[in-house]
Amino acid sequence: MQCSVFINISLENIILSSADSYLLIPRGDLEVHLPTALYNLFTQSDRVTSGYSIYVLNGPGSFTNLRIGCLCVNMLKELMELQDKQISIYTLDKNSLYQKLYQRDLIPTEGAMYIGQRKNFWICDLAQDRIELRHTEGNNFPALFEGKNYRSDSNSDQTMTSDPHCIDLRSQGDTLQVGFDGKATLIPLSELEFENVDKLVPNYILEPNITI
């Protein structure tokens, strides 16, 4: 049996899931809880016989989450190697994944994507492979690919809700369960063309807004 974990570091709250676990880690607690949660998912199972894999949805999103998420994944790999356990890391950005889901008719043509900014989203036209930066106030989006159910600010809960108009991604062993509009579909992770990398690098996509 292979141990596979899916981690979404591209939302305001990081989501970890495996065949028998689902964890949401709020942004403010990443440094404390993410390293332990990752390590426990990979070391508490005694049924692993065929290796370890981690699939990372990597950007765009909060620069803090992307940076800390990548650091924790790379540290996990080093710790596992010290125990003579090899772990394979796979990465894919959200826009590429959503394109693949759209091509399978699992999500609509247009939707809003979280990019790590509180007042701006990307509006994605997946049919035209086009992205537009849009201010959130006063806009009605055709679909919120990622809505307030993923947020931990004062206007939303700190736990994942089951809003059918937001994409829900969960690992089911070697498959990814994609939930949207009240339907759930299983897709083999091998069909989603994640890139195998030796070391995970934050895929910011957007340029950081830094004032010196």
N, C-alpha and C positions, 0 to 999 in steps of 0.2 A: 504493500500500500504506500502511495506517495502522499506526503504532507504538502498541501498547496494552500496558500493564503493570498487573498486579494485585499489590497490596501488602497484606499482612495485618499491621496494627500492633497487633492485639488479642491476641497471644500473647506468651509470655515471650521467645521468639525471633522476630524479625521475618522474614517470608518475602516475597521478591520473585520474581515469575515473569513471563515473557513467552513468546512463541511458541517461542523457542529458548534460553531461560535459566531457571535455577532456583537461587535463592540463599537461604541461611539465615544471618541475621546475629545472633549471640548478643547478649543484652541489654548485656553489659559492653563491647561494642565498637561500640555504635550511633553515638556521636558521631564516631568515626574512620572507620568503613566505610560507613555508610548513605548519606551525601551523595555519596560517590564512586560507589558502586554504582548509585544512582539515575541520576546524571548519565551514567554510561557506558551504561546500558541505552537511554537516549534519544538519545545522540549518536554511538554507534559504528556505527549502521546507515546505509548509503547508499541504502537501498531505499525510504525513506519518501517518499510522494508525496501523501498525503491527510490528514495531520495527526497529532497526538499526543494520547493519552488515558491517564489513570491512574485506576484503580479501587481505592478504598481501603476495606478492611473496618475500620471505625472504632468500636471499643468494644463492650462493656466489656472492660477489660484492664488491664495495667500502666499506671499514670499516667505513668511515665517514658517508656515506649514510645509511648504515645499523643501525649504532648507533643512528643517529639523527632521522631516520625514525621511529624506534621503540619507542624512547622517545616521539615523537610527537603523535603517536597512543595511547600510554599509557596515556599521558596528556589529549588527547581528551576524552578518556573513563572516566577519573575522572571528567572532566568538565561536560560531559553529565549526569553523575550520580548525580552531584550537582543540576541538573535541573529535577531530577527524571526521567531521560531517560536512559534506559539500552541499551548498545551497545555490540554486540557479535564480538569477534576478531577471525579470522581464519588465519592460516599460512601454507605455503608450500614452500619448496625450489625449485629452478629452475630445477635441475636435475630430481626430482620426477615428476614435471609437464611435462617436455619435454618427459619423458618416457611415460606418459599417452597420450600425443599428438601423439607420434610415434606409439603407439599401436592402435590408431585410424586412422593411415595412413594419418595424417595431415602434418607431417614434415618428412624429409628424415632421413636415418639411421645415417649419420654422419654430424657433424657441429661444429662450433667454439662457445664457450660460454665465455662471459665476466666475469672475476673473480676479477675485481678491480685493475688490474695491467696494466700499459700502454704498456708493451712490451711482455706480455704473455697472452695466452688464454688457456682454456681447449679445447682439441679436444675430443668430446664425440662420442663414438660408442654406440648408443642406443640399437642396436640389441644384443650386447655382454655385455651391462651394464658396459662399460669400459671407463675410463677417462685418458687422457694423457696430461701432461703439455707441451705446445709447444710455442716456440718463434715466434712472428708474422712476423718478417722480412723474406722475401724470401719464404714464404709458400703460396700455393694456396689451400684454403679450399674448400671442396665439397659444403658447404653452410655456410654462416655466420648467425648463429642463431641470433646474435646481432652484427651488423656492425657499421661502422663509423656514421651512421645516428643517433645513440644513444649517440654519443660523443660530447663534447663541447670544444675540443681543437682547436688549430689554423688551423687545416686541415679539419675541418668539420663545418657544420651549427649547430646552437644552437636550432634548431627546428626539430621535428620528420619528417622524409621524408617517402614516401610510397614505399621504396625499397621492391620489392616483394620477395627478397631472405632473408629477415629478418622477424622473427616472430613478428607480431603485435598483442598485447593483449589489449582488451578493454572491460570494463563492459557494459553489456546491461541489467540492472536490475538484475535479479537473474540468468543471464546467462553470460558466457564469450565468447566474439567474438574472434576467433583465425584466424588471417590473415596470409597466407603464399602462395607464388608462384601465386599471383593474385586471390586466392580463400579465401572466408571468411566462417567460420563455427561457429555456435552457440552451446555451450555446457553448460548444467545446472551446475552451480557452485557446487551444491550438489553431482554431480557425480565425481568430481575431488579430493575428499578425503582430503580437507583442514582440518587441526587439529584445533579444538576449544580450545583456551587458555584464561586464565584469565588475563595474562600479557604477552606482546610480548617481546621476548628476541632475540637479534641479532643472526642470524644463520650464523656465519662467515665461517664455514666449513673449510677454510684454517687457518693455524696458523699465527698470526700476526708476521711480521718481525720487532722485536724491539731490538734495541741495547742499552745496559745500560753502 
